[in-house]
């Protein structure tokens, strides 16, 4: 096999892919050839992947749903700063996934810590097909879709990748070793890129949404009512301007998020602290890595309903810049029309600058400003941070910030916050140490810090053995410790959790924790029903396992048993220690190539330690169906049932039941140009008494508290 394009003879051939996983440094188990070339408009990549075609995993999927299949990828470090790179990845059928890689891990849009930011979406082209000897993939990446230096001659960092799913195999060119932290410093250099430029680059994405809806309006708790519209039109525009090839100005007017998928299910019952739900709206996700710092000071879900927004991001020499300003109609929309703050809006302004120093180190500063003039409130946070790479294995992060807050009653709060991290990464040993110091007066209205007045020391240690010839690819122990004190020296939390981890072929894993010890101290300031500080000694064990050994199915299961604290006891009673059970199940399967069905079940239960009676049972059942007719057209259906079955004698929780259906047809030509047709409906066990002005929970009855039908059309104009 070889590429048969018109300029194939002028393309550079690359061979000699090396394993990173499972056998670090070994030659790839299957031969891969890659061909690279460019013209004045595009960078071209062709992967020729030799394999038994009967064993290649390749299904027709929606864009970015590629990780059940074999894949190939090119990473482009266009500024060659070894800090940030574009990633373009496809399946053997050419289904696309694109992302930004950063050497510093961050929280992705699933809530997990990762180096890839898959929220980046741009226009590029790909095709793929299976052959009698494997498969071939072709990519064309327009220079208009990249940001790079305006220099006449370019040198870019480049990494090529091939993933063979059935073998848990990750192959790279050049070699990207596990024994070294990070990837980009190990990349190759592509020189001699001359006379390339995005040229004039302006993008406009106007959209229009026509919808009808009926929803329960509970802004005024004394007068709940239904609001509805038979037909409502909303329009807006997203604009992008590329300045000097390396800066991007994004401007949005009246952005719409109606096609955004609902959040993945999480247990929110009986939680002491706010639960993190990651951002899923495209405007706020794009280039979000420019605003990342060790402390999460910019959590864009705090921006509820913007009307206008602007963002400037990019790199000028050694400086990375991120500036964002937007309004938020959310505060004025959440109160009754009779409230003095009705219709008022707050504003967010974020400024971030980061300078490269030494090899792969940096120092930066951030400032966030939240203002709500109508209530005479503000919250301002500013500080500095740094990332230091001491050697190929050791890295460190540090941040020091302070906040100033004015509250509506005229009072002020202020205080500092600090975070320091040290990380060691190698083939066998990985270690992470973290210190957090959040003062009692620290507040960030633009960020996500869900606990203050703490000094926290955490340690995470992993050791892995890598057998050379075994069905077990890696195994070893992990240890997690966490200690928390208040600023007056009171010990609050102490956690010790050992785990034994196994990774096997066929994307199979098994984890076992024989005993987790957790001591939690609650104070009268936390729960006024307590007369004095109270210690709760909790313990549990868990088992987790999963496999994708069968090409058509993925199964994962988690079971935890032990004790936990009931934070929602009956009124005027103190929290108590209870028996706890947690179950998570995932079954994903493909009855046919074009249909993927993801099923999730989450179960959380507390029981009285003396009688064994249930305090509450929390169930979440979710089924997501996606039928991909071709690469552009798909149909998605999400059904979710959530129930909290409460025992009123043992908890203040009410029994609640909710059923939600979400239907969406998508025609996505490419990012920015799409048609969406959707319907959403929600049922809850509520009873509305308009005359009395009350909403109450019922044991059996349901009302449809919201439903919506919409059609959205958007189109990308690119000049």
Secondary structure, 3 states (H helix, E strand, C coil): CCCCCCCHHHCEEECCCEEEECCCCCECCCCEEEEEEECCCEEEEEEEEECCCCCCCCCCCCCCCCCCCCEEEEEEECCCCCCEEEEEEEECCCCEEEEEEEEEEEECCCCCEEEEECCCCCCCEEEEEEECCEEEEEEEEEHHHCCCCCCCEEEEEEEEEEEEHHHCEEEEECCCCCCCCCCHHHCEEEEEEECCCCCCCEEEEEEEEEEEEEEEECCCCCCCEEEEEEEEEEEEEEEEEEECCCEEEEEEECCCCCCCCCCCCCCCCCCCCCCCCCCCCHHHHCCHHHHCCCCCCCCHHHCCCCCEEEEEEEEECCEEEEEEEEEECHHHHCCCCCCCCCCCCEEEEEEEEEEEECCCEEEEEEEEEEEEHHHCEEEEEEEEEEEEECCCCEEEEEEEEEEEEECCCCCEEEEEEEEEEEEEECCCEEEEEEEEEECCCCCCCCCCCCCCCEEEEEEEEEECECCCCCCEEEEEEEEEEEEEECCCCCEEEEEEEEEEEEEECCCEEEEEEEEEEEEEEECCCCCCCCCCCEEEEEEEEEEEEEECCCCCEEEEEEEEEEEEEECCCCCCCCCEEEEEEEEEEEEEEEEECCEEEEEEEEEEEEECCCCCCEEEEEEEEEEEEEEECCCCEEEEEEEEEEEEEECCCCCCCCCEEEEEEEEEEEEEEECCEEEEEEEEEEEECEEEECCCCEEEECCCCCEEEEEEEEEEEEEEEEC
